[in-house]
Amino acid sequence: MAKVNKKGKKQNFFVRFTKRIAKWFREMRAELKKVVWPTPKQVVNNTWIVILTVLVVGLVVSLFGLAATSGISFLIGLTK
């Protein structure tokens, strides 16, 4: 339902739209004030954790790939 101004007239679409956009920006700004940003030390620590995790997962995936390749080659060798 469209909002009505003080004179009882229906507000223009563009007026309603700009009010919604302005409200969105006000709310976004209020939410960004609540954000707790990490310290540089926490950022460096988290970066190292991510790098280590990526390396470990990459190693595990490579080992599974190697095992699968060896297993398939062994099964193919049995049929010859």
mmJSON file of the N, C-alpha and C atoms, coordinates in Angstrom:
{"data_MODEL":{"atom_site":{
"group_PDB":["ATOM","ATOM","ATOM","ATOM","ATOM","ATOM","ATOM","ATOM","ATOM","ATOM","ATOM","ATOM","ATOM","ATOM","ATOM","ATOM","ATOM","ATOM","ATOM","ATOM","ATOM","ATOM","ATOM","ATOM","ATOM","ATOM","ATOM","ATOM","ATOM","ATOM","ATOM","ATOM","ATOM","ATOM","ATOM","ATOM","ATOM","ATOM","ATOM","ATOM","ATOM","ATOM","ATOM","ATOM","ATOM","ATOM","ATOM","ATOM","ATOM","ATOM","ATOM","ATOM","ATOM","ATOM","ATOM","ATOM","ATOM","ATOM","ATOM","ATOM","ATOM","ATOM","ATOM","ATOM","ATOM","ATOM","ATOM","ATOM","ATOM","ATOM","ATOM","ATOM","ATOM","ATOM","ATOM","ATOM","ATOM","ATOM","ATOM","ATOM","ATOM","ATOM","ATOM","ATOM","ATOM","ATOM","ATOM","ATOM","ATOM","ATOM","ATOM","ATOM","ATOM","ATOM","ATOM","ATOM","ATOM","ATOM","ATOM","ATOM","ATOM","ATOM","ATOM","ATOM","ATOM","ATOM","ATOM","ATOM","ATOM","ATOM","ATOM","ATOM","ATOM","ATOM","ATOM","ATOM","ATOM","ATOM","ATOM","ATOM","ATOM","ATOM","ATOM","ATOM","ATOM","ATOM","ATOM","ATOM","ATOM","ATOM","ATOM","ATOM","ATOM","ATOM","ATOM","ATOM","ATOM","ATOM","ATOM","ATOM","ATOM","ATOM","ATOM","ATOM","ATOM","ATOM","ATOM","ATOM","ATOM","ATOM","ATOM","ATOM","ATOM","ATOM","ATOM","ATOM","ATOM","ATOM","ATOM","ATOM","ATOM","ATOM","ATOM","ATOM","ATOM","ATOM","ATOM","ATOM","ATOM","ATOM","ATOM","ATOM","ATOM","ATOM","ATOM","ATOM","ATOM","ATOM","ATOM","ATOM","ATOM","ATOM","ATOM","ATOM","ATOM","ATOM","ATOM","ATOM","ATOM","ATOM","ATOM","ATOM","ATOM","ATOM","ATOM","ATOM","ATOM","ATOM","ATOM","ATOM","ATOM","ATOM","ATOM","ATOM","ATOM","ATOM","ATOM","ATOM","ATOM","ATOM","ATOM","ATOM","ATOM","ATOM","ATOM","ATOM","ATOM","ATOM","ATOM","ATOM","ATOM","ATOM","ATOM","ATOM","ATOM","ATOM","ATOM","ATOM","ATOM","ATOM","ATOM","ATOM","ATOM","ATOM","ATOM","ATOM","ATOM","ATOM","ATOM","ATOM"],
"id":[1,2,3,4,5,6,7,8,9,10,11,12,13,14,15,16,17,18,19,20,21,22,23,24,25,26,27,28,29,30,31,32,33,34,35,36,37,38,39,40,41,42,43,44,45,46,47,48,49,50,51,52,53,54,55,56,57,58,59,60,61,62,63,64,65,66,67,68,69,70,71,72,73,74,75,76,77,78,79,80,81,82,83,84,85,86,87,88,89,90,91,92,93,94,95,96,97,98,99,100,101,102,103,104,105,106,107,108,109,110,111,112,113,114,115,116,117,118,119,120,121,122,123,124,125,126,127,128,129,130,131,132,133,134,135,136,137,138,139,140,141,142,143,144,145,146,147,148,149,150,151,152,153,154,155,156,157,158,159,160,161,162,163,164,165,166,167,168,169,170,171,172,173,174,175,176,177,178,179,180,181,182,183,184,185,186,187,188,189,190,191,192,193,194,195,196,197,198,199,200,201,202,203,204,205,206,207,208,209,210,211,212,213,214,215,216,217,218,219,220,221,222,223,224,225,226,227,228,229,230,231,232,233,234,235,236,237,238,239,240],
"type_symbol":["N","C","C","N","C","C","N","C","C","N","C","C","N","C","C","N","C","C","N","C","C","N","C","C","N","C","C","N","C","C","N","C","C","N","C","C","N","C","C","N","C","C","N","C","C","N","C","C","N","C","C","N","C","C","N","C","C","N","C","C","N","C","C","N","C","C","N","C","C","N","C","C","N","C","C","N","C","C","N","C","C","N","C","C","N","C","C","N","C","C","N","C","C","N","C","C","N","C","C","N","C","C","N","C","C","N","C","C","N","C","C","N","C","C","N","C","C","N","C","C","N","C","C","N","C","C","N","C","C","N","C","C","N","C","C","N","C","C","N","C","C","N","C","C","N","C","C","N","C","C","N","C","C","N","C","C","N","C","C","N","C","C","N","C","C","N","C","C","N","C","C","N","C","C","N","C","C","N","C","C","N","C","C","N","C","C","N","C","C","N","C","C","N","C","C","N","C","C","N","C","C","N","C","C","N","C","C","N","C","C","N","C","C","N","C","C","N","C","C","N","C","C","N","C","C","N","C","C","N","C","C","N","C","C","N","C","C","N","C","C"],
"label_atom_id":["N","CA","C","N","CA","C","N","CA","C","N","CA","C","N","CA","C","N","CA","C","N","CA","C","N","CA","C","N","CA","C","N","CA","C","N","CA","C","N","CA","C","N","CA","C","N","CA","C","N","CA","C","N","CA","C","N","CA","C","N","CA","C","N","CA","C","N","CA","C","N","CA","C","N","CA","C","N","CA","C","N","CA","C","N","CA","C","N","CA","C","N","CA","C","N","CA","C","N","CA","C","N","CA","C","N","CA","C","N","CA","C","N","CA","C","N","CA","C","N","CA","C","N","CA","C","N","CA","C","N","CA","C","N","CA","C","N","CA","C","N","CA","C","N","CA","C","N","CA","C","N","CA","C","N","CA","C","N","CA","C","N","CA","C","N","CA","C","N","CA","C","N","CA","C","N","CA","C","N","CA","C","N","CA","C","N","CA","C","N","CA","C","N","CA","C","N","CA","C","N","CA","C","N","CA","C","N","CA","C","N","CA","C","N","CA","C","N","CA","C","N","CA","C","N","CA","C","N","CA","C","N","CA","C","N","CA","C","N","CA","C","N","CA","C","N","CA","C","N","CA","C","N","CA","C","N","CA","C","N","CA","C","N","CA","C","N","CA","C","N","CA","C","N","CA","C","N","CA","C"],
"label_alt_id":[null,null,null,null,null,null,null,null,null,null,null,null,null,null,null,null,null,null,null,null,null,null,null,null,null,null,null,null,null,null,null,null,null,null,null,null,null,null,null,null,null,null,null,null,null,null,null,null,null,null,null,null,null,null,null,null,null,null,null,null,null,null,null,null,null,null,null,null,null,null,null,null,null,null,null,null,null,null,null,null,null,null,null,null,null,null,null,null,null,null,null,null,null,null,null,null,null,null,null,null,null,null,null,null,null,null,null,null,null,null,null,null,null,null,null,null,null,null,null,null,null,null,null,null,null,null,null,null,null,null,null,null,null,null,null,null,null,null,null,null,null,null,null,null,null,null,null,null,null,null,null,null,null,null,null,null,null,null,null,null,null,null,null,null,null,null,null,null,null,null,null,null,null,null,null,null,null,null,null,null,null,null,null,null,null,null,null,null,null,null,null,null,null,null,null,null,null,null,null,null,null,null,null,null,null,null,null,null,null,null,null,null,null,null,null,null,null,null,null,null,null,null,null,null,null,null,null,null,null,null,null,null,null,null,null,null,null,null,null,null],
"label_comp_id":["MET","MET","MET","ALA","ALA","ALA","LYS","LYS","LYS","VAL","VAL","VAL","ASN","ASN","ASN","LYS","LYS","LYS","LYS","LYS","LYS","GLY","GLY","GLY","LYS","LYS","LYS","LYS","LYS","LYS","GLN","GLN","GLN","ASN","ASN","ASN","PHE","PHE","PHE","PHE","PHE","PHE","VAL","VAL","VAL","ARG","ARG","ARG","PHE","PHE","PHE","THR","THR","THR","LYS","LYS","LYS","ARG","ARG","ARG","ILE","ILE","ILE","ALA","ALA","ALA","LYS","LYS","LYS","TRP","TRP","TRP","PHE","PHE","PHE","ARG","ARG","ARG","GLU","GLU","GLU","MET","MET","MET","ARG","ARG","ARG","ALA","ALA","ALA","GLU","GLU","GLU","LEU","LEU","LEU","LYS","LYS","LYS","LYS","LYS","LYS","VAL","VAL","VAL","VAL","VAL","VAL","TRP","TRP","TRP","PRO","PRO","PRO","THR","THR","THR","PRO","PRO","PRO","LYS","LYS","LYS","GLN","GLN","GLN","VAL","VAL","VAL","VAL","VAL","VAL","ASN","ASN","ASN","ASN","ASN","ASN","THR","THR","THR","TRP","TRP","TRP","ILE","ILE","ILE","VAL","VAL","VAL","ILE","ILE","ILE","LEU","LEU","LEU","THR","THR","THR","VAL","VAL","VAL","LEU","LEU","LEU","VAL","VAL","VAL","VAL","VAL","VAL","GLY","GLY","GLY","LEU","LEU","LEU","VAL","VAL","VAL","VAL","VAL","VAL","SER","SER","SER","LEU","LEU","LEU","PHE","PHE","PHE","GLY","GLY","GLY","LEU","LEU","LEU","ALA","ALA","ALA","ALA","ALA","ALA","THR","THR","THR","SER","SER","SER","GLY","GLY","GLY","ILE","ILE","ILE","SER","SER","SER","PHE","PHE","PHE","LEU","LEU","LEU","ILE","ILE","ILE","GLY","GLY","GLY","LEU","LEU","LEU","THR","THR","THR","LYS","LYS","LYS"],
"label_asym_id":["A","A","A","A","A","A","A","A","A","A","A","A","A","A","A","A","A","A","A","A","A","A","A","A","A","A","A","A","A","A","A","A","A","A","A","A","A","A","A","A","A","A","A","A","A","A","A","A","A","A","A","A","A","A","A","A","A","A","A","A","A","A","A","A","A","A","A","A","A","A","A","A","A","A","A","A","A","A","A","A","A","A","A","A","A","A","A","A","A","A","A","A","A","A","A","A","A","A","A","A","A","A","A","A","A","A","A","A","A","A","A","A","A","A","A","A","A","A","A","A","A","A","A","A","A","A","A","A","A","A","A","A","A","A","A","A","A","A","A","A","A","A","A","A","A","A","A","A","A","A","A","A","A","A","A","A","A","A","A","A","A","A","A","A","A","A","A","A","A","A","A","A","A","A","A","A","A","A","A","A","A","A","A","A","A","A","A","A","A","A","A","A","A","A","A","A","A","A","A","A","A","A","A","A","A","A","A","A","A","A","A","A","A","A","A","A","A","A","A","A","A","A","A","A","A","A","A","A","A","A","A","A","A","A","A","A","A","A","A","A"],
"label_entity_id":["1","1","1","1","1","1","1","1","1","1","1","1","1","1","1","1","1","1","1","1","1","1","1","1","1","1","1","1","1","1","1","1","1","1","1","1","1","1","1","1","1","1","1","1","1","1","1","1","1","1","1","1","1","1","1","1","1","1","1","1","1","1","1","1","1","1","1","1","1","1","1","1","1","1","1","1","1","1","1","1","1","1","1","1","1","1","1","1","1","1","1","1","1","1","1","1","1","1","1","1","1","1","1","1","1","1","1","1","1","1","1","1","1","1","1","1","1","1","1","1","1","1","1","1","1","1","1","1","1","1","1","1","1","1","1","1","1","1","1","1","1","1","1","1","1","1","1","1","1","1","1","1","1","1","1","1","1","1","1","1","1","1","1","1","1","1","1","1","1","1","1","1","1","1","1","1","1","1","1","1","1","1","1","1","1","1","1","1","1","1","1","1","1","1","1","1","1","1","1","1","1","1","1","1","1","1","1","1","1","1","1","1","1","1","1","1","1","1","1","1","1","1","1","1","1","1","1","1","1","1","1","1","1","1","1","1","1","1","1","1"],
"label_seq_id":[1,1,1,2,2,2,3,3,3,4,4,4,5,5,5,6,6,6,7,7,7,8,8,8,9,9,9,10,10,10,11,11,11,12,12,12,13,13,13,14,14,14,15,15,15,16,16,16,17,17,17,18,18,18,19,19,19,20,20,20,21,21,21,22,22,22,23,23,23,24,24,24,25,25,25,26,26,26,27,27,27,28,28,28,29,29,29,30,30,30,31,31,31,32,32,32,33,33,33,34,34,34,35,35,35,36,36,36,37,37,37,38,38,38,39,39,39,40,40,40,41,41,41,42,42,42,43,43,43,44,44,44,45,45,45,46,46,46,47,47,47,48,48,48,49,49,49,50,50,50,51,51,51,52,52,52,53,53,53,54,54,54,55,55,55,56,56,56,57,57,57,58,58,58,59,59,59,60,60,60,61,61,61,62,62,62,63,63,63,64,64,64,65,65,65,66,66,66,67,67,67,68,68,68,69,69,69,70,70,70,71,71,71,72,72,72,73,73,73,74,74,74,75,75,75,76,76,76,77,77,77,78,78,78,79,79,79,80,80,80],
"pdbx_PDB_ins_code":[null,null,null,null,null,null,null,null,null,null,null,null,null,null,null,null,null,null,null,null,null,null,null,null,null,null,null,null,null,null,null,null,null,null,null,null,null,null,null,null,null,null,null,null,null,null,null,null,null,null,null,null,null,null,null,null,null,null,null,null,null,null,null,null,null,null,null,null,null,null,null,null,null,null,null,null,null,null,null,null,null,null,null,null,null,null,null,null,null,null,null,null,null,null,null,null,null,null,null,null,null,null,null,null,null,null,null,null,null,null,null,null,null,null,null,null,null,null,null,null,null,null,null,null,null,null,null,null,null,null,null,null,null,null,null,null,null,null,null,null,null,null,null,null,null,null,null,null,null,null,null,null,null,null,null,null,null,null,null,null,null,null,null,null,null,null,null,null,null,null,null,null,null,null,null,null,null,null,null,null,null,null,null,null,null,null,null,null,null,null,null,null,null,null,null,null,null,null,null,null,null,null,null,null,null,null,null,null,null,null,null,null,null,null,null,null,null,null,null,null,null,null,null,null,null,null,null,null,null,null,null,null,null,null,null,null,null,null,null,null],
"Cartn_x":[0.844,0.0,0.89,0.559,1.358,1.183,2.262,2.197,1.49,0.898,0.145,0.868,0.981,1.644,0.67,1.105,0.3,-1.002,-1.006,-2.198,-3.169,-2.842,-3.738,-3.541,-2.518,-2.249,-1.255,-1.399,-0.478,0.879,1.959,3.292,3.743,4.524,5.104,6.004,6.067,6.916,8.37,8.861,10.262,10.535,9.577,9.738,9.824,8.921,8.949,10.252,10.675,11.893,13.119,13.252,14.418,14.394,13.213,13.13,13.573,13.2,13.631,15.145,15.698,17.15,17.862,17.379,17.994,17.923,16.786,16.628,17.609,17.775,18.699,20.129,20.551,21.897,22.072,21.052,21.142,21.296,20.508,20.581,21.921,22.426,23.709,24.819,24.788,25.8,25.744,24.53,24.382,24.946,24.725,25.251,26.777,27.348,28.806,29.491,28.79,29.359,29.478,28.696,28.717,29.824,30.441,31.443,32.704,33.227,34.494,35.56,36.455,37.477,38.636,39.247,40.376,41.635,42.502,43.783,44.699,45.741,46.683,47.305,47.563,48.134,47.155,45.866,44.856,44.752,44.867,44.794,45.956,47.166,48.341,48.182,47.737,47.554,46.515,45.4,44.357,44.825,45.641,46.17,47.06,47.92,48.778,47.958,46.902,46.034,45.39,44.928,44.302,45.318,46.516,47.55,47.897,48.08,48.399,47.258,46.031,44.876,44.789,45.014,44.972,46.055,47.245,48.328,48.004,47.466,47.13,46.025,44.99,43.895,44.405,45.247,45.833,46.648,47.414,48.21,47.301,46.251,45.323,44.643,44.188,43.529,44.517,45.756,46.772,47.033,47.107,47.335,46.163,44.939,43.785,43.817,44.207,44.322,45.372,46.51,47.573,47.117,46.417,45.921,44.891,44.007,42.994,43.65,44.635,45.34,46.058,46.726,47.427,46.446,45.33,44.318,43.729,43.428,42.862,43.905,45.152,46.206,46.38,46.309,46.414,45.278,44.043,42.881,42.973,43.46,43.624,44.702,45.765,46.831,46.375,45.375,44.853,44.121,43.553,42.777,43.652,44.884,45.757,46.436],
"Cartn_y":[-1.175,0.0,1.238,2.207,3.418,4.303,4.971,5.879,7.16,7.795,9.031,10.147,11.315,12.439,13.174,14.316,15.05,15.579,15.844,16.396,15.306,14.061,12.972,12.469,12.979,12.544,11.392,10.533,9.42,9.973,9.473,9.969,9.426,10.223,9.895,8.656,7.858,6.659,7.021,8.081,8.455,8.924,9.568,9.996,8.773,7.821,6.595,5.838,5.756,5.021,5.65,6.966,7.634,7.533,7.543,7.383,5.987,4.975,3.603,3.464,4.07,4.006,4.711,5.878,6.621,5.814,5.172,4.347,3.179,2.573,1.442,1.87,3.034,3.517,3.853,4.436,4.73,3.446,2.435,1.158,0.468,0.543,-0.069,0.602,1.905,2.635,2.264,2.123,1.739,0.333,-0.575,-1.935,-1.953,-1.144,-1.115,-0.555,0.273,0.775,-0.331,-1.399,-2.51,-3.521,-3.429,-4.398,-4.245,-5.385,-5.385,-5.887,-4.989,-5.322,-6.028,-7.034,-7.751,-6.889,-7.215,-6.509,-7.043,-6.292,-6.798,-8.134,-8.339,-9.603,-10.753,-10.533,-11.566,-11.873,-10.847,-11.043,-11.912,-11.614,-12.4,-13.84,-14.025,-15.363,-16.151,-15.534,-16.206,-16.518,-15.643,-15.882,-17.122,-17.254,-18.441,-19.715,-19.627,-20.794,-21.21,-20.247,-20.556,-21.168,-20.608,-21.148,-22.584,-22.833,-24.181,-25.16,-24.726,-25.588,-25.925,-24.949,-25.186,-26.186,-26.045,-26.981,-28.397,-28.542,-29.871,-30.513,-29.752,-30.299,-30.663,-29.841,-30.149,-31.425,-31.617,-32.839,-34.063,-33.965,-35.09,-35.435,-34.422,-34.675,-35.312,-34.848,-35.435,-36.894,-37.196,-38.585,-39.482,-38.984,-39.763,-39.975,-38.965,-39.099,-40.116,-40.079,-41.04,-42.456,-42.614,-43.938,-44.448,-43.577,-43.981,-44.383,-43.605,-43.927,-45.27,-45.489,-46.758,-47.921,-47.724,-48.773,-49.123,-48.126,-48.379,-49.053,-48.607,-49.246,-50.698,-50.985,-52.36,-53.214,-52.671,-53.434,-53.665,-52.687,-52.853,-53.905,-53.917,-54.891,-56.312,-56.49,-57.826,-58.419,-57.594,-58.089,-58.455,-58.04,-58.325,-59.652],
"Cartn_z":[0.0,0.0,0.0,-0.802,-0.932,0.288,0.673,1.807,1.395,2.396,2.155,2.886,2.209,2.857,3.779,4.346,5.316,4.725,3.45,2.799,2.377,2.632,2.268,0.854,0.167,-1.203,-1.19,-2.17,-2.333,-2.766,-2.115,-2.447,-3.798,-4.46,-5.741,-5.605,-6.678,-6.669,-6.371,-6.981,-6.81,-5.389,-4.765,-3.373,-2.473,-2.676,-1.87,-2.088,-3.355,-3.695,-3.026,-3.123,-2.53,-1.007,-0.399,1.056,1.462,0.658,0.959,0.829,-0.206,-0.403,0.749,1.147,2.249,3.545,3.789,4.989,4.954,3.779,3.646,3.994,3.482,3.767,5.253,5.879,7.314,8.12,7.776,8.49,8.251,7.01,6.693,7.499,7.589,8.346,9.823,10.362,11.764,12.004,11.072,11.223,11.128,10.229,10.088,11.33,12.108,13.353,14.394,14.245,15.196,14.889,13.713,13.296,14.142,14.601,15.333,14.361,13.965,12.988,13.668,13.008,13.619,13.637,14.588,14.667,13.566,13.215,12.198,12.588,13.876,14.338,14.076,14.322,14.061,12.572,11.74,10.291,9.816,10.301,9.906,10.387,11.632,12.184,11.371,11.072,10.29,8.875,8.299,6.957,6.955,7.955,8.042,8.228,9.019,9.222,7.901,7.128,5.834,4.88,4.812,3.915,4.302,5.595,6.066,5.754,5.965,5.684,4.201,3.34,1.894,1.491,2.042,1.724,2.195,3.398,3.922,3.082,2.772,1.961,0.571,-0.021,-1.327,-1.294,-0.224,-0.078,0.05,0.848,1.025,-0.293,-1.028,-2.32,-3.296,-3.308,-4.194,-3.847,-2.559,-2.137,-2.539,-2.384,-2.828,-4.338,-5.078,-6.527,-6.919,-6.238,-6.499,-6.167,-5.039,-4.654,-5.656,-6.114,-7.091,-8.406,-8.857,-10.1,-9.988,-8.869,-8.662,-8.608,-7.926,-7.839,-9.182,-9.975,-11.304,-12.202,-12.125,-12.927,-12.511,-11.238,-10.765,-11.287,-11.247,-11.754,-13.254,-13.991,-15.434,-15.712,-14.888,-15.052,-14.793,-13.968,-13.677,-14.88,-15.713,-16.837,-18.024,-18.061,-19.213,-19.078],
"occupancy":[1.0,1.0,1.0,1.0,1.0,1.0,1.0,1.0,1.0,1.0,1.0,1.0,1.0,1.0,1.0,1.0,1.0,1.0,1.0,1.0,1.0,1.0,1.0,1.0,1.0,1.0,1.0,1.0,1.0,1.0,1.0,1.0,1.0,1.0,1.0,1.0,1.0,1.0,1.0,1.0,1.0,1.0,1.0,1.0,1.0,1.0,1.0,1.0,1.0,1.0,1.0,1.0,1.0,1.0,1.0,1.0,1.0,1.0,1.0,1.0,1.0,1.0,1.0,1.0,1.0,1.0,1.0,1.0,1.0,1.0,1.0,1.0,1.0,1.0,1.0,1.0,1.0,1.0,1.0,1.0,1.0,1.0,1.0,1.0,1.0,1.0,1.0,1.0,1.0,1.0,1.0,1.0,1.0,1.0,1.0,1.0,1.0,1.0,1.0,1.0,1.0,1.0,1.0,1.0,1.0,1.0,1.0,1.0,1.0,1.0,1.0,1.0,1.0,1.0,1.0,1.0,1.0,1.0,1.0,1.0,1.0,1.0,1.0,1.0,1.0,1.0,1.0,1.0,1.0,1.0,1.0,1.0,1.0,1.0,1.0,1.0,1.0,1.0,1.0,1.0,1.0,1.0,1.0,1.0,1.0,1.0,1.0,1.0,1.0,1.0,1.0,1.0,1.0,1.0,1.0,1.0,1.0,1.0,1.0,1.0,1.0,1.0,1.0,1.0,1.0,1.0,1.0,1.0,1.0,1.0,1.0,1.0,1.0,1.0,1.0,1.0,1.0,1.0,1.0,1.0,1.0,1.0,1.0,1.0,1.0,1.0,1.0,1.0,1.0,1.0,1.0,1.0,1.0,1.0,1.0,1.0,1.0,1.0,1.0,1.0,1.0,1.0,1.0,1.0,1.0,1.0,1.0,1.0,1.0,1.0,1.0,1.0,1.0,1.0,1.0,1.0,1.0,1.0,1.0,1.0,1.0,1.0,1.0,1.0,1.0,1.0,1.0,1.0,1.0,1.0,1.0,1.0,1.0,1.0,1.0,1.0,1.0,1.0,1.0,1.0],
"B_iso_or_equiv":[0.0,0.0,0.0,0.0,0.0,0.0,0.0,0.0,0.0,0.0,0.0,0.0,0.0,0.0,0.0,0.0,0.0,0.0,0.0,0.0,0.0,0.0,0.0,0.0,0.0,0.0,0.0,0.0,0.0,0.0,0.0,0.0,0.0,0.0,0.0,0.0,0.0,0.0,0.0,0.0,0.0,0.0,0.0,0.0,0.0,0.0,0.0,0.0,0.0,0.0,0.0,0.0,0.0,0.0,0.0,0.0,0.0,0.0,0.0,0.0,0.0,0.0,0.0,0.0,0.0,0.0,0.0,0.0,0.0,0.0,0.0,0.0,0.0,0.0,0.0,0.0,0.0,0.0,0.0,0.0,0.0,0.0,0.0,0.0,0.0,0.0,0.0,0.0,0.0,0.0,0.0,0.0,0.0,0.0,0.0,0.0,0.0,0.0,0.0,0.0,0.0,0.0,0.0,0.0,0.0,0.0,0.0,0.0,0.0,0.0,0.0,0.0,0.0,0.0,0.0,0.0,0.0,0.0,0.0,0.0,0.0,0.0,0.0,0.0,0.0,0.0,0.0,0.0,0.0,0.0,0.0,0.0,0.0,0.0,0.0,0.0,0.0,0.0,0.0,0.0,0.0,0.0,0.0,0.0,0.0,0.0,0.0,0.0,0.0,0.0,0.0,0.0,0.0,0.0,0.0,0.0,0.0,0.0,0.0,0.0,0.0,0.0,0.0,0.0,0.0,0.0,0.0,0.0,0.0,0.0,0.0,0.0,0.0,0.0,0.0,0.0,0.0,0.0,0.0,0.0,0.0,0.0,0.0,0.0,0.0,0.0,0.0,0.0,0.0,0.0,0.0,0.0,0.0,0.0,0.0,0.0,0.0,0.0,0.0,0.0,0.0,0.0,0.0,0.0,0.0,0.0,0.0,0.0,0.0,0.0,0.0,0.0,0.0,0.0,0.0,0.0,0.0,0.0,0.0,0.0,0.0,0.0,0.0,0.0,0.0,0.0,0.0,0.0,0.0,0.0,0.0,0.0,0.0,0.0,0.0,0.0,0.0,0.0,0.0,0.0],
"pdbx_formal_charge":[null,null,null,null,null,null,null,null,null,null,null,null,null,null,null,null,null,null,null,null,null,null,null,null,null,null,null,null,null,null,null,null,null,null,null,null,null,null,null,null,null,null,null,null,null,null,null,null,null,null,null,null,null,null,null,null,null,null,null,null,null,null,null,null,null,null,null,null,null,null,null,null,null,null,null,null,null,null,null,null,null,null,null,null,null,null,null,null,null,null,null,null,null,null,null,null,null,null,null,null,null,null,null,null,null,null,null,null,null,null,null,null,null,null,null,null,null,null,null,null,null,null,null,null,null,null,null,null,null,null,null,null,null,null,null,null,null,null,null,null,null,null,null,null,null,null,null,null,null,null,null,null,null,null,null,null,null,null,null,null,null,null,null,null,null,null,null,null,null,null,null,null,null,null,null,null,null,null,null,null,null,null,null,null,null,null,null,null,null,null,null,null,null,null,null,null,null,null,null,null,null,null,null,null,null,null,null,null,null,null,null,null,null,null,null,null,null,null,null,null,null,null,null,null,null,null,null,null,null,null,null,null,null,null,null,null,null,null,null,null],
"auth_seq_id":[1,1,1,2,2,2,3,3,3,4,4,4,5,5,5,6,6,6,7,7,7,8,8,8,9,9,9,10,10,10,11,11,11,12,12,12,13,13,13,14,14,14,15,15,15,16,16,16,17,17,17,18,18,18,19,19,19,20,20,20,21,21,21,22,22,22,23,23,23,24,24,24,25,25,25,26,26,26,27,27,27,28,28,28,29,29,29,30,30,30,31,31,31,32,32,32,33,33,33,34,34,34,35,35,35,36,36,36,37,37,37,38,38,38,39,39,39,40,40,40,41,41,41,42,42,42,43,43,43,44,44,44,45,45,45,46,46,46,47,47,47,48,48,48,49,49,49,50,50,50,51,51,51,52,52,52,53,53,53,54,54,54,55,55,55,56,56,56,57,57,57,58,58,58,59,59,59,60,60,60,61,61,61,62,62,62,63,63,63,64,64,64,65,65,65,66,66,66,67,67,67,68,68,68,69,69,69,70,70,70,71,71,71,72,72,72,73,73,73,74,74,74,75,75,75,76,76,76,77,77,77,78,78,78,79,79,79,80,80,80],
"auth_comp_id":["MET","MET","MET","ALA","ALA","ALA","LYS","LYS","LYS","VAL","VAL","VAL","ASN","ASN","ASN","LYS","LYS","LYS","LYS","LYS","LYS","GLY","GLY","GLY","LYS","LYS","LYS","LYS","LYS","LYS","GLN","GLN","GLN","ASN","ASN","ASN","PHE","PHE","PHE","PHE","PHE","PHE","VAL","VAL","VAL","ARG","ARG","ARG","PHE","PHE","PHE","THR","THR","THR","LYS","LYS","LYS","ARG","ARG","ARG","ILE","ILE","ILE","ALA","ALA","ALA","LYS","LYS","LYS","TRP","TRP","TRP","PHE","PHE","PHE","ARG","ARG","ARG","GLU","GLU","GLU","MET","MET","MET","ARG","ARG","ARG","ALA","ALA","ALA","GLU","GLU","GLU","LEU","LEU","LEU","LYS","LYS","LYS","LYS","LYS","LYS","VAL","VAL","VAL","VAL","VAL","VAL","TRP","TRP","TRP","PRO","PRO","PRO","THR","THR","THR","PRO","PRO","PRO","LYS","LYS","LYS","GLN","GLN","GLN","VAL","VAL","VAL","VAL","VAL","VAL","ASN","ASN","ASN","ASN","ASN","ASN","THR","THR","THR","TRP","TRP","TRP","ILE","ILE","ILE","VAL","VAL","VAL","ILE","ILE","ILE","LEU","LEU","LEU","THR","THR","THR","VAL","VAL","VAL","LEU","LEU","LEU","VAL","VAL","VAL","VAL","VAL","VAL","GLY","GLY","GLY","LEU","LEU","LEU","VAL","VAL","VAL","VAL","VAL","VAL","SER","SER","SER","LEU","LEU","LEU","PHE","PHE","PHE","GLY","GLY","GLY","LEU","LEU","LEU","ALA","ALA","ALA","ALA","ALA","ALA","THR","THR","THR","SER","SER","SER","GLY","GLY","GLY","ILE","ILE","ILE","SER","SER","SER","PHE","PHE","PHE","LEU","LEU","LEU","ILE","ILE","ILE","GLY","GLY","GLY","LEU","LEU","LEU","THR","THR","THR","LYS","LYS","LYS"],
"auth_asym_id":["A","A","A","A","A","A","A","A","A","A","A","A","A","A","A","A","A","A","A","A","A","A","A","A","A","A","A","A","A","A","A","A","A","A","A","A","A","A","A","A","A","A","A","A","A","A","A","A","A","A","A","A","A","A","A","A","A","A","A","A","A","A","A","A","A","A","A","A","A","A","A","A","A","A","A","A","A","A","A","A","A","A","A","A","A","A","A","A","A","A","A","A","A","A","A","A","A","A","A","A","A","A","A","A","A","A","A","A","A","A","A","A","A","A","A","A","A","A","A","A","A","A","A","A","A","A","A","A","A","A","A","A","A","A","A","A","A","A","A","A","A","A","A","A","A","A","A","A","A","A","A","A","A","A","A","A","A","A","A","A","A","A","A","A","A","A","A","A","A","A","A","A","A","A","A","A","A","A","A","A","A","A","A","A","A","A","A","A","A","A","A","A","A","A","A","A","A","A","A","A","A","A","A","A","A","A","A","A","A","A","A","A","A","A","A","A","A","A","A","A","A","A","A","A","A","A","A","A","A","A","A","A","A","A","A","A","A","A","A","A"],
"auth_atom_id":["N","CA","C","N","CA","C","N","CA","C","N","CA","C","N","CA","C","N","CA","C","N","CA","C","N","CA","C","N","CA","C","N","CA","C","N","CA","C","N","CA","C","N","CA","C","N","CA","C","N","CA","C","N","CA","C","N","CA","C","N","CA","C","N","CA","C","N","CA","C","N","CA","C","N","CA","C","N","CA","C","N","CA","C","N","CA","C","N","CA","C","N","CA","C","N","CA","C","N","CA","C","N","CA","C","N","CA","C","N","CA","C","N","CA","C","N","CA","C","N","CA","C","N","CA","C","N","CA","C","N","CA","C","N","CA","C","N","CA","C","N","CA","C","N","CA","C","N","CA","C","N","CA","C","N","CA","C","N","CA","C","N","CA","C","N","CA","C","N","CA","C","N","CA","C","N","CA","C","N","CA","C","N","CA","C","N","CA","C","N","CA","C","N","CA","C","N","CA","C","N","CA","C","N","CA","C","N","CA","C","N","CA","C","N","CA","C","N","CA","C","N","CA","C","N","CA","C","N","CA","C","N","CA","C","N","CA","C","N","CA","C","N","CA","C","N","CA","C","N","CA","C","N","CA","C","N","CA","C","N","CA","C","N","CA","C","N","CA","C","N","CA","C","N","CA","C","N","CA","C"],
"pdbx_PDB_model_num":[1,1,1,1,1,1,1,1,1,1,1,1,1,1,1,1,1,1,1,1,1,1,1,1,1,1,1,1,1,1,1,1,1,1,1,1,1,1,1,1,1,1,1,1,1,1,1,1,1,1,1,1,1,1,1,1,1,1,1,1,1,1,1,1,1,1,1,1,1,1,1,1,1,1,1,1,1,1,1,1,1,1,1,1,1,1,1,1,1,1,1,1,1,1,1,1,1,1,1,1,1,1,1,1,1,1,1,1,1,1,1,1,1,1,1,1,1,1,1,1,1,1,1,1,1,1,1,1,1,1,1,1,1,1,1,1,1,1,1,1,1,1,1,1,1,1,1,1,1,1,1,1,1,1,1,1,1,1,1,1,1,1,1,1,1,1,1,1,1,1,1,1,1,1,1,1,1,1,1,1,1,1,1,1,1,1,1,1,1,1,1,1,1,1,1,1,1,1,1,1,1,1,1,1,1,1,1,1,1,1,1,1,1,1,1,1,1,1,1,1,1,1,1,1,1,1,1,1,1,1,1,1,1,1,1,1,1,1,1,1]
}}}
